[in-house]
């Protein structure tokens, strides 16, 4: 694979030289690794540590791909053809688990660092034009219509049945009570799994039936109300079961201690730990396969839309950055579509006749 540098800034196909920005700092020999470190440093105030680590991890894939293809990792090597070829290679990348290749959403996530870095180069006058901006993006995967993996009320019941199975030890009983409180919390207010993992004891006010949630993607907090059922389960967990998991009595805890703790470590649960624990409860309750709490978040958002909740209120509770994030939840669920369709379909007005059978 070869993408030769011809001594001038590369433009996307069909672009004219007049489309170039000023790019006062363009130097074809600037190392991409150095520019990437500068990009991370300048973005430190607007991205959190988790995003920075994700960017670094995904960037290593890009560097390895350049090395494999014999492409010099310098600024002058960048072209639309190069970036589109890299994106196409990610579309052929096998899944880490299971069979097949990455979905378009996964490709979009793994290549986000390249798109963001490219825009940063233009903003800092290192490059004259955004190679992936405007017009048709060719092989560049589109996010398309977001298809939500909706949970159902029956899924909540299956999860809760799993937590109510008889436990053999006090530690197992405490873990299930923790999972039950977590399920009630997420189903009640639709918080993200990462937000549940980051919650501390001080974020919950059981007397006021409310909590503060720190957004997983940013260091901002929002206030949410809690239903009395959720408060009851959180109270039981905090007073009776959490001390068994953490080894710290309820009265001796600090406000910044994690709310949900692991039975193995006594420390805060990770998002993956929550996923594994909830999947076990789902199977124990009679379900099949894995189950992510994010489905309950989607269930909350869809139910809120179908039952007429003010979109602004739903946006605040769910922690969406803007009203556009509410759009996927404003699409009716399959059950609602089926019910409404059954009411209006013209074929229901077709009369039976000789030789025509109606179900």
Secondary structure as UniProt FT lines:
FT   TURN            13..14
FT   HELIX           17..19
FT   TURN            24..25
FT   TURN            28..29
FT   HELIX           32..42
FT   TURN            43..46
FT   HELIX           49..68
FT   TURN            69..70
FT   HELIX           75..77
FT   HELIX           80..91
FT   HELIX           104..110
FT   HELIX           112..123
FT   TURN            124..125
FT   TURN            131..132
FT   TURN            138..139
FT   HELIX           153..163
FT   HELIX           170..189
FT   HELIX           193..198
FT   HELIX           201..203
FT   STRAND          204..205
FT   TURN            206..209
FT   STRAND          210..214
FT   STRAND          221..225
FT   HELIX           228..236
FT   HELIX           237..241
FT   HELIX           242..246
FT   HELIX           250..252
FT   TURN            255..256
FT   TURN            263..265
FT   HELIX           271..284
FT   TURN            285..286
FT   HELIX           294..306
FT   TURN            307..308
FT   HELIX           311..318
FT   HELIX           323..330
FT   HELIX           334..344
FT   HELIX           346..349
FT   TURN            354..355
//
